[in-house]
Structures are given as C-alpha cells and as structure tokens.
Amino acid sequence: MAVLKMNFLSRNLGMQTNITVCLPSLSFRDVMNKKTDFYVRGMKFQTLYLLHGGAGDDSDYVNFTNIVRYADDNRIAVVMPCDYNYFYTDDPKGPRYWKYVSEELMGVCQTLFPLSDKPEDNFVAGLSMGGAGAMKMGLVNCERFAAVLCMSGTSINPDKIKEFPGPRARQDQADPDTMPRIHLDAIFGDLDHYKGSIHDMWQQARRNVEEGKKLPKFFLTVGDQDFAREHVEDACQLLTSLGYDTYFELVPGYAHEWSFWDLTLKKALDHWLPIRRDIIYPE
C-alpha cells in the first residue's frame, strides 16, 4: 500500500491544503502468489473518502487506526482531506470548506490518481464531526456514492440543535488560553433559523425522497456510552422512516474513542461496504 501526503493549492479554500491518500500497490501477498501483472495502464480503484472529526486533520486515521492495512487488505483507495474544524460547511465570508470537499477534492483526486468516478465504486465515511460531513455528502451528493458510513456522528437533528455540545463551547472559554472549540452558531449562523435552512440535512433527506433520487445505503454506528448516541439514533430513525436503506449498530462498552472507530473501519471494509477487493482493470 502506497501512502502519499499531498499538498496543493485549493481554489475553494484559498490556501494550500494537505490530503493523505492510500493507494493499493504491489504487496508481499502478490509476490507470494506470483502476480506479475499488477500495474496496468488505465486501471482504477474503488475509493473511500474518509473525513476526520473535530480538532483533527488528514493524518488522524493513519496515526490512530489501522486504515492503511485495512485498505490494503481490501484493495481500496482512501482519501483523507482536512476540514479545519468547520463542520464541512462553507464560510459565507471565507473559505468554501463544503464546496472544496464535495466538489473540488473529488475532481482533483480522480484526475491525478487512478480512482474510479462511478457511483458504485465510491463511498464516504467519517467520525464525529466527520460523520456529519459524511451524511451531508451522502445526502447532497446522493447519486455519487454507493454507501455512507457515519461513526459516532451525523447531521444534527434540527429540533435539538441547541442541545448539541458545540453551542455551549463559548461558556468554556472565559480563559483566553483555553484551546478554541467549535462554535455552531459561528458556522451555521443564528441557530433559531437552522431548521429549514441550507444546513438542515434532515430537510435534504426528505427532499431526496420526494424527488425520487437514487439513494446510497447508510451505515450508522455508535458506542452505547457515547455522548453523541442520541443524535445518531435520531438520524437513523429519520432515514429509516423515509425509506432509506439503513443499517444501525449500537456497540456496548464504547464511548467517543479511537478504539471504537478502528473497530468500525475494519467491520465496514471487511463486511459492510460493497467492495470488489480487486483492481478495476480496463476491458
């Protein structure tokens, strides 16, 4: 498995940004099996776009999970971008984080790397804040992905937006030396107007059904001790009630932690996602 760290100028962010990319390459397994035709011009890979959580970046999954090995075992490429704590949402007066992740990133990666652009070969996943980003990707760009994995996070229930931990962060920062935290009101604006706005993905979920769009399968999972449990369960109930193909797993003994997300990634890549586990060679 080749692991690449790429830095490039993003038109939508207005600055240089990093991505980490895992690309399947010749392995010892291939050598032992005497595979001599691994590299073929025009070959493609299925791809998982993997979104980090709050306070993270593109290196998180490589540092804290076994994603490189899981990707290698399943012959799938993985693209890990940066969102800079902005909930995968455009800043009206600044960087367009959502447009970067949902449009520019895929265009850049599918041009520079051997990644398939077919919906059946593309998946998106994320944890915590990245789970919200993954759900948003799967709803707004529903016809681009075959499956969506939300780990310990989903788009926020519009009826419970003020109960989410983010808006209370300001109360924790009387000390100017405290590490900055995410403020949902700074990202989404007045939370009294969140419901029904462009940020309300529950509205988007309903609209997709009304418009008869092709919908990806959703996998939602959370630990039974996780503070985000209620929000994940709410999203699962919504999607299921609307007719989305939804799988939910509540895992006992886990909170908001890397051991849970590592376990989930292995399950997803080994069993849940519709992965070919082989290179897509040109016909």
C-alpha positions in Angstrom: 0.0 0.0 0.0 1.4 3.4 -1.0 0.7 6.2 1.4 1.0 9.7 -0.1 1.0 13.1 1.6 0.0 15.7 -0.9 -0.1 19.5 -0.6 -1.8 21.6 -3.2 -3.5 25.0 -3.7 -7.2 24.8 -3.3 -9.3 27.2 -5.3 -12.2 27.0 -2.8 -10.1 27.2 0.4 -7.9 30.0 -1.0 -4.8 28.4 0.5 -2.6 25.4 0.4 -4.1 22.3 2.0 -3.0 18.7 2.7 -4.6 15.4 1.9 -3.3 11.9 2.8 -4.0 9.2 0.2 -3.7 5.4 0.4 -3.3 3.7 -3.0 -3.1 -0.1 -3.3 0.2 -1.2 -4.7 2.1 -4.4 -5.2 2.2 -6.3 -1.9 4.1 -9.3 -0.5 0.9 -11.2 -0.9 1.0 -10.5 -4.6 4.7 -11.6 -4.8 3.9 -14.9 -2.9 1.0 -15.5 -5.3 3.4 -14.8 -8.2 1.2 -12.0 -9.6 3.2 -10.4 -12.4 0.6 -8.1 -14.0 -0.4 -5.8 -11.1 0.3 -2.5 -12.8 -1.7 -2.0 -15.9 -2.3 1.4 -17.6 -5.8 2.6 -17.2 -6.5 0.5 -14.0 -8.8 2.1 -11.4 -9.6 1.7 -7.7 -12.7 1.9 -5.7 -12.4 4.8 -3.2 -13.3 5.7 0.4 -13.4 9.4 1.2 -12.7 9.4 4.9 -13.5 12.6 6.9 -11.9 13.5 10.2 -13.6 14.7 13.4 -13.3 17.9 15.3 -9.7 19.1 16.1 -8.3 16.6 13.6 -6.7 16.6 10.2 -5.8 14.4 7.3 -3.3 12.4 9.4 -5.7 11.2 12.1 -6.7 7.9 10.7 -3.2 6.9 9.7 -1.9 7.8 13.2 -4.7 6.4 15.3 -6.2 3.5 13.3 -5.1 0.6 11.1 -6.7 2.1 8.0 -3.6 1.6 5.8 -3.7 -2.2 6.5 -7.5 -2.4 6.1 -7.3 -0.6 2.8 -4.5 -2.8 1.6 -6.4 -6.0 2.6 -9.4 -4.8 0.6 -7.7 -3.3 -2.4 -9.4 0.1 -1.9 -8.0 3.6 -2.2 -8.6 6.0 0.7 -8.6 9.8 0.5 -8.4 11.8 3.8 -8.7 15.6 3.5 -8.6 18.5 6.0 -11.7 20.5 7.1 -10.2 22.8 9.7 -12.9 22.4 12.3 -15.6 23.9 10.1 -18.2 21.1 10.0 -17.8 20.6 6.3 -19.6 23.9 5.7 -18.8 26.9 3.6 -17.9 30.2 5.3 -20.0 32.9 3.6 -17.1 35.3 4.0 -14.2 33.0 3.8 -13.1 29.5 2.7 -15.6 27.3 1.0 -15.0 24.1 3.0 -18.0 22.3 1.8 -17.5 23.1 -1.9 -13.9 22.0 -1.5 -14.7 18.6 0.0 -17.8 17.9 -2.1 -16.6 19.1 -5.5 -13.0 20.1 -5.8 -11.5 17.3 -3.8 -13.1 14.5 -5.8 -12.2 16.3 -9.1 -8.6 16.7 -8.2 -8.2 13.2 -6.9 -10.0 11.4 -9.7 -7.8 13.4 -12.2 -4.4 12.9 -10.5 -4.9 9.4 -9.2 -6.3 6.1 -10.7 -9.7 6.4 -8.9 -13.0 5.3 -10.4 -15.6 8.0 -10.8 -18.5 5.6 -11.0 -21.0 5.9 -8.1 -20.9 2.1 -7.3 -17.1 2.5 -6.7 -17.3 5.4 -4.3 -18.0 5.6 -0.6 -17.8 8.3 2.1 -17.3 7.9 5.8 -16.4 10.0 8.8 -16.3 10.1 12.6 -18.0 12.6 14.9 -17.9 15.9 13.0 -16.8 13.9 10.0 -19.8 11.7 10.5 -21.9 14.8 10.0 -19.8 15.6 6.9 -20.3 12.1 5.6 -24.0 12.2 6.0 -24.1 15.6 4.3 -22.0 14.2 1.4 -24.3 11.2 1.1 -27.5 13.3 1.1 -26.5 16.4 -1.0 -24.4 14.2 -3.5 -26.5 11.1 -3.0 -26.1 9.9 -6.6 -22.3 9.9 -6.4 -21.9 7.3 -3.7 -22.9 3.7 -3.2 -22.7 3.8 0.6 -22.2 6.2 3.6 -20.7 5.3 6.9 -21.3 7.6 9.9 -19.3 6.8 13.0 -20.4 8.5 16.3 -21.8 11.4 14.4 -24.4 12.5 11.9 -26.1 15.7 10.7 -27.7 17.3 13.7 -31.4 17.0 14.5 -32.8 20.5 13.7 -35.1 20.2 16.7 -32.2 19.6 19.0 -29.5 21.9 17.5 -29.3 23.9 20.7 -28.8 20.8 22.8 -25.7 19.8 20.8 -22.4 20.3 22.7 -21.0 22.8 20.2 -23.1 25.9 21.1 -22.1 25.6 24.7 -18.4 25.9 23.9 -18.3 29.7 24.4 -19.1 29.2 28.1 -15.9 27.1 28.5 -13.7 29.8 27.1 -13.6 32.5 29.7 -9.9 31.8 30.0 -8.3 33.1 26.7 -5.6 30.4 26.9 -8.2 27.6 26.6 -7.9 25.7 23.4 -10.5 27.1 20.9 -13.5 24.8 20.3 -16.2 24.6 17.6 -19.0 27.1 17.8 -22.0 26.0 15.8 -23.5 29.5 15.8 -20.4 30.8 14.1 -20.6 28.2 11.4 -24.4 27.9 10.9 -25.5 31.4 11.9 -28.4 32.1 14.2 -29.4 28.6 15.4 -33.1 29.8 15.7 -33.1 29.7 11.9 -31.2 26.4 11.4 -34.2 24.3 10.8 -35.2 24.5 7.1 -32.0 26.3 6.1 -29.4 25.1 3.7 -27.6 23.5 6.6 -30.6 21.3 7.6 -29.8 17.9 6.2 -33.0 16.4 7.6 -34.8 18.6 5.1 -32.4 17.4 2.4 -33.1 13.8 3.2 -36.8 14.4 2.7 -36.3 16.3 -0.5 -34.2 13.4 -2.0 -37.1 11.0 -1.4 -39.7 13.5 -2.8 -37.6 13.9 -6.0 -37.1 10.2 -6.4 -33.3 10.3 -6.4 -31.1 7.2 -6.3 -30.0 6.9 -2.6 -26.9 5.3 -1.2 -27.1 2.8 1.7 -26.4 4.3 5.1 -24.4 2.6 7.9 -24.7 4.4 11.3 -22.8 3.2 14.4 -22.2 4.5 17.8 -21.0 3.3 21.2 -23.6 2.9 24.0 -21.6 5.2 26.2 -21.0 7.9 23.6 -22.4 11.4 24.2 -23.4 11.5 20.5 -25.6 8.4 20.8 -29.0 10.2 20.8 -28.1 12.2 17.7 -27.0 9.1 15.8 -30.2 7.2 16.8 -32.3 10.2 15.8 -30.7 10.3 12.3 -31.2 6.6 11.9 -34.9 6.8 12.8 -35.3 9.6 10.3 -33.6 7.9 7.4 -35.4 4.6 8.1 -38.8 6.3 8.3 -38.1 8.0 4.9 -37.3 4.6 3.3 -33.5 4.8 3.1 -31.7 1.5 3.2 -30.2 1.9 6.7 -28.1 -0.3 8.9 -27.6 0.7 12.6 -25.3 -0.8 15.2 -25.1 0.2 18.8 -21.9 -1.2 20.3 -21.7 -1.8 24.1 -18.7 -0.7 26.1 -17.5 2.1 23.8 -17.6 5.9 24.1 -16.2 8.6 21.8 -12.9 6.9 21.2 -10.4 5.7 18.6 -10.6 2.0 19.6 -14.3 2.1 18.5 -13.6 3.9 15.2 -10.8 1.5 14.4 -13.0 -1.5 15.1 -15.8 0.0 12.9 -13.5 0.7 10.0 -12.4 -2.9 9.9 -16.0 -4.1 10.0 -17.0 -1.7 7.3 -14.2 -2.6 4.9 -14.2 -6.3 5.6 -18.0 -6.8 5.7 -20.4 -3.9 5.2 -19.3 -1.8 2.2 -19.9 -3.3 -1.3 -16.2 -3.6 -2.1 -14.8 -5.6 -5.0 -11.5 -6.3 -3.3 -9.8 -6.2 -6.6 -8.3 -3.8 -9.1 -10.7 -2.5 -11.8 -8.7 -3.3 -14.9 -9.6 -1.8 -18.3 -11.6 -4.1 -20.6 
